[in-house]
């Protein structure tokens, strides 16, 4: 996993609640066996006017001009701001892969679905929970001000608006540590290999039917 | 010692290590693997030069992509080459890395991962069980801690037999009283989601309890636990009782002999202690639950069959109002339309929510002696596993369905998510026994209404949603 770089980024508002993982990356793109290349199909059904399938030349497909990410002012956006329960639905990690492949480094919402939230951090995508009123303000300011950017400082857990407002956010210390250092969690867990083996031996004795 | 919840017991009995901030390493007993969320995990394992920590914890099958017809043509019956590559990649990965059991495409015991787990006795009370699929909560019906994980976590479990996690809060959903006729486990769980919302369970693991839950069969409990994720919860579970023990007895991977007695003695402790504290308690009256039909693009958008499509104008929260308006536009529905009477184009009976033998028996009882209505373009029954299919055929259910005009298919996830060719077309309306009615879920532009198997069968034979109790 790459280290999370604190930086300023262009903001795109997705003014919807309960954005589900089927919307983020539709099922036909889950047939891939790699982790990359999902960006062109992020929000595929909202973003294009035709029906997308794997293997199509996405550059030639008709764009839906009404979809927010297709507006030129949001091109190159790195920060996505959305309403509550973002990422609800399936466990598909293709959802954060697609957001990241598109260019997003950070997603801000009042709440996230549990598995999606986990999956973001496993891939270095920062998911920030802010209260609904603050998210509402950010969405409105982004819509009102072309070129609206936010500076995300993970180390100090702050977001700075163009008007120099500083918004503090909370993050689990372990997740922050992993993001800042780009840590491989498997490597971290394997540092406990002896403890895992000891647990396993005890567990096998207590519940032998779980083994074999 | 203080009173513990079932969740406390399952969590604490799998703790390998806890950091000062509560981040824990928990041990995983069973890892169910399927073709869609595993290729990148095995690839990661290979790139890092790591091995599977405990091969005998892995049970694998191919279910999401697999076609539900033309099995006589073997792999060539799988016309989508991208899907075929994914299914063959699973074959190769299991061959290279090993598993306790593998049920590949075309195998007699292949099936939906959440149907075959309990059926084989591969999911057992007291276990921690994970799978790269959000509906893993299904297995919690057996009194185990079961939840869905992402692909990076699949790799993590393969490599370490553990997961890094934090304990969730505990919610008790207590459904007391008795359900009326025609009200099923599906209606109970849809009513729960309608009450607490699709985000209401976020940050919680739910234990379902109360007389109406105890009265459910094991398969009914699986249906309830299955949709916990649709309420946003990490896991769903039901305490062990006699039904649990009798269900597990004699299954292929269940313990035998002296180990069986030892296991049963332990399993009987798997219930919340009297006085155990929950972070939230939700009470439901089973008698007040009617057969449910979803009207929108999220499972919480649900109404009783005698209800109407709600009017967004009456919603005061502007964000919710906009969400409802968008949903109704997508669904092609007008506010205040009676639910009963909305015509359907397709009917799907299947999925990890409702494809078990009891689901098929119940649906067949409605289909028996009736015909699929002329306006219904396709009514299909997709059994959850090869085992369910064989049993249904032995009972003659397949003939009841086919005589009524339903298609009788091979097992798999099928039209629940339409990764194979089983899809609904743009604008088509489907009565579906699956678990999600998101935009495009069953096919781009398709309109999904979630219902129970008997309500789906009733919609098939009348051509529209109807109170199944009027057909009896």
Interface residues (C-beta under 8 A of the other chain):
Chain A: X16 X17 X18 X20 X22 X23 X26 X27 X28 X30 X31 X32 X33 X34 X35 X45 X51 X54 X55 X83 X84 X85 X88 X89 X90 X91 X92 X93 X96 X111 X113 X114 X115 X118 X119 X122 X123 X172 X173 X174 X184 X185 X186 X188 X189 X190 X192 X193 X195 X196 X199 X200 X203 X206 X207 X208 X209 X210 X211 X212
Chain B: X16 X17 X19 X21 X23 X25 X27 X29 X30 X36 X37 X39 X40 X43 X48 X50 X53 X54 X56 X64 X65 X80 X82 X83 X85 X86 X89 X124 X126 X127 X132 X133 X134 X136 X148 X149 X150 X151 X152 X153 X155 X156 X159 X160 X161 X162 X164 X166 X198 X199 X202 X203 X229 X232 X233 X234 X254 X255 X259 X260 X262 X263 X266 X298 X319 X320 X323 X326 X417 X418 X419 X436 X438 X439 X440 X441 X444
